[in-house]
Structures are given as structure tokens and as C-alpha cells.
Amino acid sequence: MKIKPMNDRVLVLRVAEEQKTAGGIIIPDTAKEKPQEGKVVSTGPGKVGEDGKRVALEVKKGDRILFSKYAGTEIKIDGVEHVFMREDDILGILE
């Protein structure tokens, strides 16, 4: 299934976190928090500014990003969990 986000929305695939702590303790699935890091899968064309011109997004497909803890809407695409969010929910791009 292909999805193209609208306006300033971004489709993100969460990056899996480590299964162990630095000390070697294995963390069970029930104790894990959802990661706040992800990879941009698809972006919209950008939002329309007050002057009627489209403002392009700063993120692009393939960027690794950090986003706020409760950002976006979780959806499943072909059995894989993704997050739809606005560009404003993105905290930064990892380099």
C-alpha cells in the first residue's frame, strides 16, 4: 500500500530500540517505552503560507528524526506500525 501525506504531514517508521541495557539486562516488551526516533518514509508537499505560496518541508525521505513523545497518529501499513505527524512535532534531524 502506498500513502502520500497531505500538506505538512510526515509518515515516519519508528526505529527499534535496544533489547538490553548497558549492563546486559534484557528489557521485556511490557516495560519498554516507544522510541522517539524514526526514519521519514514519505512527506507531503508542504503547507500553504498566508501569501498562498507553498512552503516546502525541511525534512525529506530517508532522514532520521527525533520527535515528541506523544506526537502524531499511529497507523499500521501492511502490518508495520508507522506514525503520521505534522512537521511541527519533529524536534530535530539526526546527522
C-alpha positions in Angstrom: 0.0 0.0 0.0 1.3 3.5 -0.9 0.3 6.6 1.1 1.2 10.2 0.2 0.8 12.5 3.2 -1.1 15.8 2.7 0.3 19.3 3.3 2.9 19.4 6.1 2.4 15.9 7.3 5.1 13.3 7.5 5.0 9.5 7.6 7.6 8.0 10.0 8.7 4.5 10.7 9.9 4.1 14.4 13.4 2.9 14.9 13.7 -0.2 17.1 15.3 0.4 20.5 17.9 -1.9 22.1 16.6 -5.0 23.8 19.3 -4.8 26.6 20.6 -2.1 28.9 24.3 -1.2 29.1 24.6 -3.6 32.0 23.3 -6.5 30.0 19.8 -6.7 31.5 17.2 -7.7 28.9 14.1 -5.4 28.9 10.8 -7.1 28.4 8.3 -5.7 25.8 5.9 -4.7 28.6 8.5 -2.4 30.2 9.7 -0.6 27.1 8.7 2.9 26.1 8.0 3.6 22.4 11.1 5.1 20.8 11.1 8.8 19.9 13.4 8.3 17.0 12.3 7.4 13.5 13.0 7.4 9.8 11.0 9.5 7.4 9.2 7.3 4.9 7.2 9.9 3.0 6.4 13.6 3.2 3.7 15.9 1.9 4.3 18.8 -0.4 4.4 21.4 2.5 1.8 23.7 3.9 0.4 26.8 2.2 1.5 30.1 3.7 -0.5 33.2 4.3 0.6 34.6 0.9 -0.9 31.5 -0.9 2.5 30.0 -1.8 3.5 26.5 -0.7 6.3 26.3 1.9 8.5 23.2 1.4 9.3 20.9 4.4 12.7 20.8 5.9 12.7 17.1 6.3 12.9 14.7 3.4 12.5 11.0 2.8 15.3 8.9 4.5 16.1 11.5 7.3 16.4 10.1 10.8 14.5 12.3 13.2 13.6 12.9 16.8 10.0 13.6 17.6 8.0 14.5 20.7 6.8 11.6 22.9 3.0 11.8 22.1 3.4 13.1 18.6 1.2 12.0 15.7 -1.3 9.3 15.0 -0.2 5.6 14.9 -1.3 3.5 12.0 -0.5 0.1 10.6 0.6 -0.3 6.9 1.0 -3.8 5.7 1.3 -5.0 9.4 4.1 -2.5 10.2 3.4 0.3 12.7 4.0 3.9 11.4 3.3 7.3 12.8 1.6 10.2 10.9 2.7 13.6 12.3 3.0 17.2 11.4 6.4 18.7 10.7 5.9 20.9 13.9 6.0 17.7 16.0 9.6 16.9 14.8 12.2 18.1 17.3 15.3 17.6 15.1 17.1 15.8 12.3 19.9 13.4 13.3 23.1 13.7 11.2 
